[in-house]
Amino acid sequence: MRGLGKIFRKQILPHTVLLLFSIVFIMPLVYQVSTSLKYPEDVFTIPIEWIPKRVRWENYTDVLLHRLHFFRLLKNTLILSITPAFFQVISSSFVAYSFTKIPWKGSKILFPIMMSTIMLPGQVTLIPVYGIWAKMQLTDTFLPLIVPSLFGSAYNIFLLRQFFLNIPNSYIDSARIDGANEVTILFKLMMPLAKPIIITIALFTFINGWNDFYYPLIYLNSTEKYNLAIGLQAFQKEMRTEWELLMAGSTVCMLPMIIIFFIGQKQFINGVVLTGIK
């Protein structure tokens, strides 16, 4: 009996609780997909039809080909997701490498100053930063959403720094003896060793760019430059919200994130774990 009680406490009970929480979190997703396959008159039926009796696959073709300008929105979203992810990896790697493996005066002072910027919300600096872009007449372009990634992110720099600290200096000294300069060491030695962290940063930045609604709403005015998040919101603001089409569009926009997570989840988990290892 004691053995059964121990098994119940350590295996059955935790798994049961996790299963219940999983069901709670997955229900909105199931309802979204279910609604995306319904006819308009079946959307708000009571009781809820979790499995539609009548399936309307045309909702997806209507959204993708006729109503949402999906492929234009997708192109803009990819530009605002892939480009910052690439620049964040490069710029953050340069800064993290300089803080960990290149001795220079002031690094121990500047690093905590840089980390303190994490505590400053973007909403606080929004008005002065927007004023700068407006003075340069660069609003309603992609530049305000891409250029900041050229200077790295304090959080991404911190992740890379934590990993670079674990790499023995003897590796770098050997490379320098062989004639490698600092850029070569970074790209051919440090970054390959930090592959899990690099993938983690790229995933974080890509997901943030894909789901970003706030900053594109502030800086973009032309409908031709909207991303998927704003496109879906604009679609919802029409005279009558067609919920079945809106759910179909939301499902399509969400699929790439699910696919990317399942493809890169191993590297993503390794990246998060390895940054805390000393």
CORURKA-V977270 format. One line per field, one symbol per residue. ss: DSSP state (2 for helix, 1 for strand, 0 for the rest). A space follows every 50 residues. Layout:
BEGIN
ss = ???
END
This chain:
BEGIN
ss = 02222222222222222222222222222222222200022200000000 00000002222222222002222222222222222222222222222222 20000022222222222220022222222222222000000022222222 20022222222222000022222222200002222222222220222222 22222222222002222220002220022222222200000022222222 2222222222222222222222220000
END
